């Protein structure tokens, strides 16, 4: 927390000092000043220059609540009172020729007998002015009786009482109607980053609404940074060493044995590990002549990234999914990560079939090598293996399919680690039976239509992700079925989110599309109510935070209790889930059907508001604590990762603190408001620090490539059913940041605040097209993106209101 407050103070010096300088120099391009003020309900809010006088006996009954608030401030402005409310200050600075000059003349006055008024009570109003203010106060009190209107069991703010609508232009009726109906509305935005909206708010003095989206985006960047740090600094060099010594060991075994069967297994294994070594390093190591052709063909097919048969992998009756080798997610960013993606994908998908005796023997042979041999520096190969396996388990979760490591553990348990012992007939049978039993517990995500084999054994297992099981199971695999693809909503419904299930059953009519849908969904709901993972992972904790976000509480503001806010939360959760799938795209088994100092008056305060979802903020705090422990347990908590974790935790602690005060109806302090005002810049600087462990950027203009945008894409399901004309690859994606306008109560007044929220997309691409972030962002730029989900259209409008730049604009420093 100290770090966050210190950082906020630094931002105040850097970003705000020059605003004070601008106050005395402001000019207003408005019409000629009039001597009298027309008595209408809108004279305050026209471009007419306001006089340094006011009719204190005028009829005030026709004024709106926001006009009364400005009218009440008029006598104080004529006395040179420096308003700390940013919107009132800006209003008088822009609409008069006398206010700013009067304030500055009083501020610069060196007469010690004249005190600069620091509160309304210290302004010496005349008796007539006091009477006028009291009249206005009485009228505002009357209107406050209508501040909230009841809807169902909760109350929504009356938009007629919003005090800062004059900050915005082009407020059309559709937007006003949505605000009255739900107290919030989402508008289609074009910002490439969520924090850009908050920085724009800062420049235009619009009250911030800090969304859960803003933090989730920062957490996604943090999580991705952890992955990239571990991959580049630990996993890639370890994997390179592991593949090299597997190859060398197997080459030696082939040279030393006279057993032709053993020699073939050794040469096959040498070739098997030469492939990922080449993909990692672009270097060829020893490949036995017998397998030279297959070696070259496998590399060619991997680089072609088109599904095909494979003689080497015994895929003769079904295509091997080479399209999965196309680098996606953050792995497109640089050649090293692209190479790692392909190498690790090989080690996670090139498999051995337990059911086929010869392939099982190949797997047992490699497991025995893992058990027995060491690298040149005497590090056991199984220790190198664990240096990769352990951090991925802590981050992504438990394994899903069988692995060479599983066989190695079985052999060690049977005291049969050496190759000769491991390949004895009785030992092969023991291993096979143990794998059969193990597969019943581990092999959860399987194609519903299996063409190759059921129990596949990989060198490095892919990870069991519960959401992938939902995606796998809630699909009708019959050709040309109505329920050909899952929906992101399925995941949330299976974990008990009622709003998601309601949309699926009442809006999309899924039980009508597939007669088994309700039954299969209920099975999953029952399962996840009682089943707990054997390994708590960062992935699982992230998912739980998204489920927690959907909880409603009668103590929350009325807008958060509307069904429409439930849709907003679902949209946010789905978009964050996209980022999670994007980050985990390499490791999760894919379901298939088959961010100046200056003297002068203090800066006015721009109020702000945090989305008060306390369970979510607390869950995210727990995730950061768990992530730190995970990194410690896997010996990966570097000083850099520790610092990034603590910085993100400072943000969360602050947001929890503000949320608790909001829910108690307490006034925020000036430092808290300042921190909220500059949250956009804070998140920008944090994001810059976690783009890449090898980059040190201090300005967003330096960011290049797809990381410049929050738009990311992930392919999550492959439908490849013979005789089906609906085959393709389901993608989920986030697009440009939308704006969200929310009516909130701050210190007894209703404000229209603005924040940023995600956009979410779900669409199918042809079987041969798995999109990268670069390709998806190009689709957005070219206006070729699909439509947003239909259920979002009730809370999303196209027309974006604009801030009155004549009044509310600060050029910064």
C-alpha positions in Angstrom: 0.0 0.0 0.0 2.9 2.4 0.8 4.3 1.6 -2.6 1.0 2.5 -4.3 0.6 5.8 -2.4 4.2 6.7 -3.1 3.6 5.9 -6.8 0.4 8.0 -6.8 2.2 11.0 -5.3 4.9 10.7 -8.0 2.2 10.7 -10.6 0.6 13.8 -9.1 3.9 15.6 -9.4 4.6 14.4 -13.0 1.1 14.5 -14.4 -0.7 17.3 -12.5 1.6 20.1 -11.6 1.2 21.8 -14.9 -2.6 21.9 -14.6 -2.3 24.6 -12.0 -0.3 26.7 -14.4 -3.1 26.4 -16.9 -5.8 27.8 -14.6 -4.7 31.5 -14.9 -4.2 31.3 -18.6 -7.5 29.7 -19.6 -9.4 31.5 -22.4 -12.9 30.9 -23.5 -14.2 31.1 -27.0 -17.8 32.1 -26.3 -20.3 34.7 -27.3 -20.3 38.4 -26.1 -21.1 38.8 -22.4 -24.6 40.1 -21.6 -25.6 42.4 -18.8 -28.5 40.4 -17.7 -29.1 36.8 -17.4 -32.1 35.2 -19.0 -34.4 33.5 -16.5 -34.7 30.1 -18.1 -33.9 26.7 -16.9 -30.9 26.4 -19.2 -29.1 29.8 -19.1 -26.3 28.3 -16.9 -25.6 25.7 -19.4 -25.2 27.7 -22.6 -22.1 29.1 -24.2 -23.0 32.6 -22.9 -20.3 34.2 -20.8 -21.6 34.4 -17.3 -21.6 37.8 -15.5 -20.1 38.5 -12.1 -23.5 39.1 -10.7 -26.7 37.1 -10.1 -30.4 37.7 -9.4 -30.7 36.5 -5.8 -34.5 36.8 -5.9 -35.1 34.8 -9.0 -37.6 31.9 -9.3 -35.6 28.7 -8.8 -38.4 26.2 -9.1 -37.8 25.4 -12.7 -34.1 24.5 -12.3 -32.8 20.9 -12.5 -30.8 19.4 -9.7 -27.5 19.9 -11.4 -28.4 23.5 -12.3 -29.3 24.2 -8.7 -25.9 22.8 -7.6 -24.2 25.2 -10.0 -26.5 28.1 -9.1 -25.7 27.5 -5.4 -22.0 27.8 -6.2 -22.5 31.1 -8.0 -22.2 33.4 -4.9 -19.1 31.6 -3.7 -17.5 32.0 -7.2 -18.2 35.8 -7.0 -16.1 35.8 -3.8 -13.2 34.0 -5.5 -13.7 30.7 -3.7 -11.5 28.0 -5.2 -13.8 25.1 -5.7 -12.2 21.7 -4.9 -15.0 20.0 -6.8 -13.3 19.6 -10.3 -16.5 19.9 -12.3 -17.7 23.1 -10.6 -14.2 24.6 -10.8 -14.0 23.8 -14.5 -17.5 25.2 -15.2 -16.8 28.6 -13.7 -13.2 28.7 -15.2 -14.5 28.1 -18.7 -17.8 30.1 -18.6 -16.6 33.4 -17.1 -13.9 35.9 -17.7 -13.5 36.8 -14.1 -13.5 33.6 -11.9 -9.9 32.3 -12.5 -8.4 35.8 -12.3 -10.2 36.4 -9.1 -9.1 33.2 -7.5 -5.5 33.7 -8.5 -5.5 37.3 -7.3 -6.6 36.1 -3.9 -4.1 33.3 -3.9 -1.2 35.6 -4.8 -2.3 38.2 -2.2 0.6 38.6 0.3 -1.5 40.6 2.8 -1.3 38.3 5.9 -4.6 39.7 7.1 -6.5 38.2 4.1 -7.0 34.5 4.4 -7.7 32.4 1.4 -11.0 30.6 2.1 -10.5 26.8 2.2 -14.1 25.8 2.8 -17.5 27.1 2.0 -18.0 28.1 5.7 -15.0 30.5 5.5 -16.5 32.5 2.6 -18.1 35.8 3.9 -21.4 35.8 2.0 -23.7 38.8 2.3 -27.0 38.2 4.2 -28.8 38.2 0.8 -26.4 35.7 -0.6 -26.9 33.4 2.5 -30.6 33.6 2.0 -30.3 32.7 -1.6 -28.1 29.7 -0.8 -30.5 28.5 1.9 -33.4 28.7 -0.7 -31.4 26.7 -3.1 -30.5 24.1 -0.4 -34.1 23.8 0.5 -35.2 23.1 -3.1 -32.4 20.6 -3.5 -33.5 18.8 -0.4 -37.0 18.5 -1.9 -35.5 17.0 -5.1 -33.4 14.6 -3.0 -36.6 13.0 -1.9 -36.8 11.6 -5.4 -33.1 10.6 -5.6 -33.9 6.9 -5.9 -36.7 4.9 -7.5 -37.5 1.3 -6.6 -37.2 -1.5 -9.0 -38.0 -4.9 -7.8 -36.3 -5.3 -4.4 -33.6 -2.6 -5.0 -33.3 1.1 -5.7 -31.8 2.8 -8.7 -30.6 6.4 -8.9 -32.9 9.0 -10.5 -31.0 10.3 -13.5 -32.8 13.6 -13.2 -30.7 14.2 -10.1 -27.3 13.5 -11.7 -25.1 16.5 -10.9 -22.5 16.3 -13.7 -24.5 15.6 -16.9 -23.3 19.0 -18.2 -19.9 17.4 -18.6 -21.1 15.4 -21.6 -22.3 16.3 -25.0 -24.5 14.4 -27.4 -26.4 12.5 -24.7 -29.0 10.9 -26.9 -32.3 9.6 -25.6 -31.3 5.9 -26.0 -28.4 6.4 -23.6 -30.5 8.4 -21.1 -33.2 5.7 -21.2 -30.7 2.9 -20.5 -29.3 4.9 -17.6 -32.7 5.4 -16.1 -33.6 1.8 -16.6 -30.4 0.1 -15.3 -28.2 3.0 -14.1 -25.5 1.9 -16.5 -24.9 1.5 -20.2 -22.0 0.2 -22.4 -21.0 2.0 -25.5 -18.9 0.6 -28.3 -15.4 2.0 -27.9 -12.2 1.9 -30.0 -9.5 2.1 -27.3 -6.8 -0.5 -27.7 -6.3 -0.7 -24.0 -8.7 -0.3 -21.1 -6.5 2.1 -19.3 -6.6 4.5 -22.3 -10.2 5.3 -21.3 -9.1 6.2 -17.8 -6.3 8.4 -19.0 -8.8 10.2 -21.2 -11.0 10.6 -18.2 -8.1 12.2 -16.3 -7.5 14.7 -19.1 -11.2 15.6 -19.2 -11.8 15.4 -15.5 -14.5 12.8 -15.8 -15.1 10.7 -12.7 -13.6 7.2 -13.0 -15.5 4.1 -12.5 -12.8 1.5 -11.8 -14.1 -1.8 -13.2 -13.1 -5.3 -12.4 -12.2 -5.5 -16.1 -9.3 -3.0 -15.6 -7.7 -5.2 -12.9 -8.4 -8.5 -14.7 -6.5 -7.1 -17.7 -3.6 -6.2 -15.5 -3.7 -9.7 -13.9 -3.7 -11.3 -17.4 -0.5 -9.3 -18.3 1.0 -10.3 -15.0 0.2 -14.0 -15.4 1.5 -13.9 -19.0 4.7 -12.2 -17.7 5.2 -15.0 -15.2 4.8 -17.6 -17.9 7.2 -15.8 -20.3 9.8 -15.3 -17.5 9.7 -19.0 -16.5 9.8 -20.2 -20.1 12.6 -18.0 -21.2 14.8 -18.2 -18.1 14.1 -21.7 -16.9 12.0 -24.0 -19.0 13.5 -23.4 -22.5 17.2 -23.9 -21.6 16.2 -27.0 -19.5 14.2 -28.5 -22.3 17.0 -28.0 -24.7 19.4 -29.8 -22.4 16.9 -32.6 -21.7 16.2 -33.3 -25.4 20.0 -33.2 -26.3 20.9 -35.8 -23.6 17.9 -38.0 -24.4 19.2 -38.1 -27.9 22.8 -38.7 -27.0 21.9 -41.4 -24.5 19.7 -43.2 -27.0 22.4 -43.0 -29.8 24.9 -44.6 -27.4 22.4 -47.3 -26.5 21.8 -48.1 -30.2 25.6 -48.4 -30.8 26.2 -50.6 -27.8 23.4 -53.2 -28.1 23.2 -56.2 -30.3 19.5 -56.6 -29.7 17.8 -55.5 -32.9 14.6 -54.7 -31.1 16.3 -52.6 -28.4 18.4 -50.9 -31.1 15.3 -49.9 -33.0 13.7 -48.5 -29.9 16.9 -46.5 -29.1 17.2 -45.2 -32.7 13.5 -44.2 -32.7 13.8 -42.4 -29.4 17.0 -40.6 -30.6 15.0 -39.4 -33.6 12.0 -38.5 -31.4 14.0 -36.1 -29.3 16.1 -34.8 -32.2 12.9 -33.3 -33.6 12.1 -30.9 -30.7 15.8 -30.1 -30.3 15.9 -28.9 -33.9 12.7 -27.0 -33.4 14.2 -25.3 -30.4 17.7 -24.6 -31.8 17.5 -24.9 -35.5 20.4 -27.4 -35.2 20.5 -31.0 -36.2 22.0 -33.5 -33.8 22.6 -37.2 -34.5 19.7 -38.8 -36.4 20.0 -42.6 -37.2 20.1 -43.2 -40.9 17.1 -45.5 -40.6 14.9 -42.6 -39.5 16.4 -39.7 -41.5 13.6 -39.5 -43.9 10.9 -39.6 -41.2 12.8 -36.9 -39.2 12.8 -34.6 -42.2 9.1 -35.3 -43.0 8.1 -34.6 -39.4 9.9 -31.2 -39.3 8.4 -30.3 -42.7 4.8 -31.2 -41.6 5.3 -29.3 -38.3 6.4 -26.2 -40.1 3.6 -26.6 -42.7 1.0 -26.8 -39.8 -1.5 -28.7 -41.8 -3.1 -31.9 -40.4 -1.8 -35.0 -42.1 -1.0 -38.6 -41.8 2.3 -39.6 -40.0 4.2 -42.8 -40.7 6.7 -42.0 -37.9 3.9 -41.6 -35.3 1.8 -44.4 -36.7 -1.1 -42.1 -37.7 -2.2 -44.1 -40.7 -6.0 -44.1 -40.2 -6.4 -40.6 -38.8 -4.7 -37.2 -39.3 -2.2 -36.1 -36.8 -3.2 -32.5 -35.7 -0.1 -30.6 -37.1 -2.3 -27.5 -37.2 -1.9 -27.3 -33.4 1.8 -26.4 -34.1 0.9 -23.0 -35.4 2.3 -20.6 -32.6 -0.6 -18.8 -31.0 -1.1 -16.8 -27.8 2.0 -14.8 -26.6 4.2 -17.3 -28.4 3.9 -15.3 -31.7 5.9 -12.4 -30.2 9.5 -13.6 -30.9 11.3 -16.4 -32.6 12.5 -18.0 -29.4 9.0 -18.4 -28.1 7.7 -19.6 -31.5 10.4 -22.3 -31.5 9.5 -23.3 -27.9 5.8 -23.5 -28.8 6.4 -26.0 -31.5 8.9 -28.1 -29.5 6.7 -28.3 -26.5 3.7 -29.1 -28.6 5.5 -32.0 -30.1 6.4 -33.4 -26.7 2.8 -33.0 -25.5 1.0 -34.4 -28.6 3.3 -36.9 -30.3 2.1 -39.9 -28.5 2.5 -43.7 -27.9 -0.6 -45.9 -27.7 -0.8 -48.0 -24.6 -3.0 -50.5 -26.4 -0.4 -51.3 -29.0 2.4 -53.5 -27.6 5.3 -52.2 -29.7 4.4 -48.5 -28.9 4.0 -49.4 -25.2 7.5 -50.9 -25.3 8.8 -47.7 -26.9 7.3 -45.6 -24.1 8.7 -48.0 -21.4 12.2 -47.8 -23.0 12.1 -44.0 -22.9 10.8 -44.0 -19.3 13.7 -46.3 -18.3 16.1 -43.8 -19.9 14.5 -41.1 -17.8 14.9 -43.2 -14.7 18.5 -44.1 -15.2 20.6 -41.6 -17.1 22.2 -38.2 -16.3 23.4 -35.1 -18.3 27.0 -34.2 -18.7 27.0 -32.3 -15.4 25.7 -35.4 -13.6 22.1 -34.0 -13.3 19.6 -36.9 -13.5 17.4 -36.6 -16.5 14.3 -37.0 -14.3 15.5 -33.9 -12.3 15.6 -31.9 -15.4 12.2 -33.2 -16.3 10.8 -32.1 -12.9 12.3 -28.6 -13.4 9.8 -28.2 -16.3 6.9 -30.3 -15.0 6.6 -28.8 -11.5 6.2 -25.1 -12.2 3.7 -25.9 -15.0 1.7 -28.0 -12.6 1.6 -25.2 -10.1 0.5 -22.7 -12.8 -1.8 -24.8 -15.0 -2.9 -27.7 -12.8 -2.9 -31.4 -12.8 -2.1 -33.6 -15.8 -4.7 -35.1 -18.0 -3.2 -37.8 -20.1 -0.6 -40.5 -19.4 3.1 -39.6 -19.6 6.5 -41.1 -19.8 7.0 -39.8 -16.2 4.1 -41.9 -15.1 5.7 -45.0 -16.5 9.1 -44.0 -14.9 7.4 -43.8 -11.5 5.8 -47.2 -12.0 9.2 -48.7 -12.9 10.9 -47.2 -9.9 8.1 -48.6 -7.7 8.7 -52.0 -9.1 12.5 -51.6 -8.8 12.8 -52.0 -12.6 14.4 -48.7 -13.6 17.1 -50.2 -15.8 16.3 -50.8 -19.5 16.7 -54.6 -19.4 14.5 -55.0 -16.3 11.9 -52.5 -17.6 11.4 -54.4 -20.9 11.0 -57.9 -19.3 7.6 -59.3 -20.4 6.3 -59.6 -16.9 7.3 -55.9 -16.2 5.6 -54.8 -19.4 2.4 -56.4 -18.3 2.7 -54.8 -14.8 3.2 -51.4 -16.4 0.3 -51.9 -18.8 -2.1 -52.8 -16.0 -1.0 -49.9 -13.9 -1.5 -47.5 -16.8 -5.0 -48.9 -17.4 -5.9 -48.1 -13.8 -4.2 -44.7 -13.9 -5.9 -43.7 -17.2 -9.3 -44.2 -15.5 -8.4 -41.3 -13.1 -6.3 -39.2 -15.4 -7.6 -39.4 -19.0 -10.6 -37.0 -18.6 -10.6 -35.0 -21.8 -11.0 -37.4 -24.7 -12.5 -37.1 -28.2 -16.0 -38.5 -28.2 -15.2 -40.2 -31.5 -11.8 -41.9 -31.2 -10.0 -43.1 -34.4 -6.5 -43.7 -33.1 -6.2 -45.0 -29.6 -7.9 -44.3 -26.3 -5.0 -44.2 -23.8 -2.3 -42.0 -25.3 1.1 -41.6 -23.6 3.0 -38.4 -24.1 6.5 -37.4 -23.0 5.2 -34.2 -21.3 1.5 -34.5 -20.3 -1.0 -31.8 -21.2 -3.0 -30.3 -18.4 -6.5 -31.1 -17.3 -8.5 -27.9 -17.3 -12.1 -28.3 -15.9 -13.5 -25.8 -18.4 -12.1 -27.9 -21.2 -14.1 -30.9 -19.9 -17.3 -28.8 -20.0 -16.5 -27.8 -23.6 -15.9 -31.4 -24.5 -19.0 -32.8 -23.0 -21.7 -30.2 -23.9 -21.6 -30.9 -27.7 -23.7 -33.2 -29.8 -21.2 -35.0 -32.1 -23.9 -36.3 -34.4 -23.2 -35.0 -38.0 -24.9 -31.7 -38.7 -26.5 -31.5 -35.3 -28.1 -28.2 -34.0 -25.7 -28.2 -31.0 -22.5 -28.5 -33.0 -20.4 -26.2 -30.9 -20.2 -25.4 -27.2 -20.5 -21.8 -25.9 -18.4 -20.0 -23.3 -21.6 -19.7 -21.2 -21.6 -23.5 -20.8 -18.5 -23.2 -18.6 -20.1 -20.8 -16.2 -23.4 -22.6 -16.2 -21.6 -25.9 -15.3 -20.0 -24.2 -12.3 -23.4 -22.9 -11.0 -23.7 -19.4 -12.5 -27.5 -19.2 -12.8 -27.5 -16.2 -15.2 -25.4 -18.1 -17.7 -27.8 -21.1 -17.5 -30.8 -18.9 -17.9 -29.4 -17.5 -21.1 -28.6 -20.9 -22.4 -32.0 -22.4 -21.7 -34.3 -19.4 -22.2 -32.5 -17.3 -24.8 -30.6 -19.8 -26.8 -33.1 -22.7 -26.2 -30.2 -25.2 -26.0 -32.4 -28.1 -24.6 -34.4 -27.8 -27.9 -31.2 -27.9 -29.9 -30.0 -31.0 -28.2 -32.2 -33.3 -26.2 -29.3 -34.5 -24.0 -28.2 -30.9 -23.1 -30.0 -30.5 -19.8 -29.0 -33.9 -18.6 -25.3 -33.5 -19.5 -25.2 -30.0 -18.0 -26.7 -31.3 -14.7 -24.1 -34.1 -14.6 -21.3 -31.6 -14.8 -22.9 -29.3 -12.2 -23.2 -32.2 -9.8 -19.6 -33.2 -10.5 -18.1 -29.8 -9.9 -20.1 -29.3 -6.7 -18.3 -32.1 -5.1 -15.0 -32.7 -7.0 -11.9 -30.8 -5.9 -8.7 -30.8 -7.9 -5.7 -32.7 -6.5 -3.5 -29.8 -7.3 -4.5 -26.1 -6.7 -3.2 -24.1 -9.5 -3.1 -20.4 -10.6 -5.4 -21.4 -13.5 -8.0 -22.8 -11.2 -7.9 -19.8 -8.9 -8.3 -17.4 -11.8 -11.4 -19.4 -12.9 -12.8 -19.3 -9.4 -12.4 -15.5 -9.3 -14.6 -15.2 -12.4 -17.3 -17.4 -10.7 -17.1 -15.3 -7.6 -17.7 -12.2 -9.7 -21.2 -13.4 -10.4 -22.3 -13.4 -6.8 -25.0 -10.8 -5.9 -25.4 -9.1 -2.5 -28.3 -7.0 -1.2 -25.8 -4.5 0.2 -24.5 -3.7 -3.2 -25.7 -0.6 -5.1 -28.9 -1.1 -7.0 -27.3 -1.2 -10.5 -25.3 -4.2 -9.4 -28.5 -6.1 -8.5 -30.1 -5.8 -11.9 -30.2 -8.7 -14.3 -28.5 -6.5 -16.8 -25.5 -6.1 -14.6 -25.4 -9.8 -14.5 -24.9 -9.8 -18.2 -22.2 -7.2 -17.9 -20.4 -9.4 -15.3 -20.8 -12.4 -17.6 -19.3 -10.5 -20.5 -16.3 -9.4 -18.3 -15.9 -13.0 -17.0 -16.0 -14.5 -20.5 -13.5 -11.9 -21.8 -11.1 -12.7 -18.9 -11.6 -16.4 -19.6 -10.5 -15.7 -23.2 -7.3 -14.2 -21.8 -6.8 -17.3 -19.6 -7.3 -19.6 -22.5 -4.9 -17.4 -24.5 -2.2 -17.7 -21.8 -2.7 -21.5 -21.4 -3.0 -22.3 -25.1 0.1 -24.4 -25.2 -0.4 -26.5 -22.1 -4.2 -27.3 -21.9 -5.4 -30.3 -23.8 -7.8 -29.0 -26.5 -11.2 -30.6 -26.6 -12.0 -32.1 -30.0 -15.0 -33.8 -31.5 -12.9 -36.2 -33.1 0.2 3.5 -18.4 5.8 19.6 -13.2 5.4 21.0 -10.3 3.8 24.5 -10.0 2.6 27.0 -7.4 -1.0 28.1 -7.1 -4.3 26.9 -5.7 -4.5 23.1 -5.1 -5.8 20.9 -7.9 -9.5 20.4 -7.6 -10.6 16.8 -6.8 -12.1 14.6 -9.4 -14.2 12.1 -7.6 -14.2 8.5 -8.5 -15.7 5.1 -7.7 -14.6 1.5 -7.6 -17.0 -1.3 -8.7 -17.8 -2.5 -5.2 -17.6 -6.3 -5.9 -16.0 -7.1 -2.5 -16.0 -10.9 -2.9 -14.2 -10.6 -6.2 -11.5 -8.2 -4.9 -10.8 -10.4 -1.9 -10.6 -13.5 -4.1 -8.1 -11.8 -6.3 -6.1 -10.9 -3.2 -6.0 -14.6 -2.3 -4.9 -15.5 -5.8 -1.9 -13.2 -5.6 -1.0 -14.8 -2.2 -1.3 -18.3 -3.7 0.7 -17.3 -6.8 3.5 -16.1 -4.6 3.5 -19.3 -2.7 3.4 -21.3 -5.9 6.4 -19.5 -7.2 8.2 -20.0 -3.9 7.5 -23.7 -3.8 8.8 -24.2 -7.4 11.9 -22.1 -6.7 10.9 -19.6 -9.3 10.2 -16.5 -7.2 12.8 -14.1 -8.5 13.2 -10.6 -7.1 11.6 -9.3 -10.3 8.5 -11.6 -10.0 8.3 -10.8 -6.2 8.3 -7.1 -7.0 5.6 -7.4 -9.7 3.4 -9.5 -7.4 3.7 -7.0 -4.5 2.9 -4.1 -6.8 -0.3 -5.8 -8.1 -1.2 -6.7 -4.5 -0.9 -3.0 -3.5 -3.5 -2.2 -6.1 -5.8 -4.9 -4.8 -5.5 -3.8 -1.1 -6.3 -0.3 -2.1 -9.4 -1.3 -4.1 -10.6 -3.5 -1.2 -10.1 -0.5 1.2 -12.1 1.8 -1.1 -14.8 -0.8 -1.7 -15.4 -1.4 1.9 -15.7 2.4 2.5 -18.2 2.7 -0.4 -20.3 -0.1 1.0 -20.3 1.6 4.4 -21.3 4.9 2.9 -18.1 6.6 4.0 -16.4 9.6 2.3 -13.1 8.9 0.6 -10.0 10.9 1.5 -8.3 13.3 -0.9 -5.4 10.9 -1.4 -7.8 8.1 -2.2 -9.6 10.2 -4.8 -6.3 11.2 -6.3 -5.2 7.5 -6.5 -8.5 6.7 -8.3 -8.1 9.6 -10.7 -4.6 8.4 -11.8 -5.4 4.7 -11.8 -5.2 4.6 -15.6 -1.6 5.9 -15.6 -0.7 3.6 -12.8 -2.0 0.5 -14.7 -0.3 1.7 -17.9 3.1 1.8 -16.1 2.5 -1.6 -14.6 1.5 -3.0 -17.9 4.7 -1.6 -19.5 6.7 -3.4 -16.8 5.2 -6.8 -17.6 5.1 -6.9 -21.4 8.3 -8.9 -21.6 11.0 -9.8 -19.1 13.7 -8.8 -21.7 12.1 -5.4 -22.4 12.3 -2.2 -20.2 9.8 0.3 -21.6 8.8 3.6 -20.1 6.4 4.9 -22.7 3.4 3.2 -24.4 4.5 4.6 -27.8 7.4 2.2 -27.6 5.2 -0.9 -27.5 5.1 -2.7 -30.8 3.2 -5.6 -32.2 0.1 -7.3 -30.9 0.8 -6.4 -27.3 -0.3 -2.9 -28.1 -3.9 -4.1 -28.0 -6.0 -6.0 -25.5 -7.6 -7.9 -28.4 -6.5 -11.6 -28.2 -7.9 -14.8 -29.6 -7.8 -18.5 -28.6 -9.1 -21.5 -30.4 -10.9 -23.7 -27.8 -12.7 -26.5 -29.7 -12.2 -28.5 -32.9 -15.1 -30.2 -34.6 -13.8 -32.7 -37.2 -16.5 -35.2 -37.7 -16.7 -37.3 -40.9 -19.8 -36.5 -43.0 -20.5 -33.2 -41.1 -20.8 -29.9 -43.0 -20.5 -27.9 -39.8 -16.9 -28.8 -39.1 -14.5 -26.0 -38.0 -12.6 -24.5 -35.1 -14.4 -22.5 -32.4 -12.5 -19.4 -31.4 -13.2 -17.0 -28.5 -11.7 -13.5 -28.4 -11.6 -10.1 -26.8 -11.9 -7.0 -29.0 -11.3 -3.3 -28.5 -12.2 -1.8 -25.1 -15.8 -0.6 -24.7 -16.8 2.3 -22.4 -19.2 1.9 -19.6 -21.3 4.7 -18.0 -22.5 4.1 -14.5 -24.7 6.3 -12.2 -23.3 6.1 -8.7 -23.8 8.0 -5.4 -20.7 9.8 -4.1 -21.0 11.9 -1.0 -24.8 12.2 -1.3 -24.8 13.2 -5.0 -25.5 11.1 -8.1 -22.6 11.2 -10.6 -22.3 9.8 -14.1 -19.0 8.0 -14.1 -17.2 6.4 -16.9 -15.0 3.3 -17.0 -13.8 0.7 -19.5 -15.0 -2.8 -20.0 -14.1 -5.8 -22.3 -15.8 -6.8 -25.5 -16.2 -10.5 -26.1 -16.6 -12.6 -29.3 -17.3 -16.2 -30.1 -17.1 -17.5 -33.7 -16.1 -20.5 -35.8 -13.3 -20.6 -38.4 -12.6 -23.3 -41.0 -10.7 -26.4 -39.9 -7.4 -25.2 -41.5 -7.5 -21.8 -39.8 -6.4 -21.3 -36.2 -6.1 -17.5 -35.7 -3.2 -15.7 -34.1 -3.6 -12.4 -32.2 -2.1 -10.6 -35.2 -4.6 -12.1 -37.6 -7.5 -11.4 -35.3 -6.4 -7.7 -34.7 -6.3 -7.3 -38.5 -9.9 -8.5 -38.7 -10.9 -5.9 -36.2 -9.1 -3.2 -38.0 -10.7 -4.2 -41.3 -14.2 -4.3 -39.7 -14.4 -8.0 -40.4 -15.1 -9.1 -36.8 -18.3 -11.1 -36.1 -21.1 -9.6 -34.1 -21.0 -9.6 -30.3 -23.3 -12.1 -28.5 -27.0 -11.3 -29.0 -27.7 -11.2 -25.2 -25.3 -8.2 -24.9 -27.2 -6.0 -27.3 -29.7 -5.0 -24.6 -27.0 -3.1 -22.6 -24.8 -2.1 -25.5 -25.3 0.9 -27.8 -23.3 2.3 -30.6 -23.4 6.1 -30.0 -20.7 7.4 -27.7 -21.3 10.7 -25.8 -18.5 13.2 -25.8 -17.0 15.3 -23.0 -17.5 19.0 -23.4 -13.9 19.8 -24.3 -14.5 23.6 -24.0 -15.0 23.2 -20.3 -13.4 19.9 -19.3 -10.0 19.6 -20.8 -6.5 19.7 -19.4 -3.6 19.6 -21.7 -1.4 18.1 -18.9 2.3 19.0 -18.8 
